[in-house]
């Protein structure tokens, strides 16, 4: 009985968790595809598209929880102002890392 109760609590907690509900797997997939195609010839427009895909809560910044791939791997390097989030200008710094 304790296991069943615990399982129900976990399921209810997960279903009520906004971060799980708000995850758009389509956007993550598109961002991963775009991220894998970036190269030293990439443009600011491509970085802007990536930014919009990663900014899942539309707060005009990318938190470490929203970052994936090389953005996540280089998050601290890109976070120039140490705000624990990336703005579009900071994300554009990814282009210099690709060279």
Helices and strands as residue ranges (DSSP letters): H 2-16, H 18-21, H 25-37, H 44-54, E 62-63, H 69-73, H 75-78, E 85-86, H 88-92, H 94-97
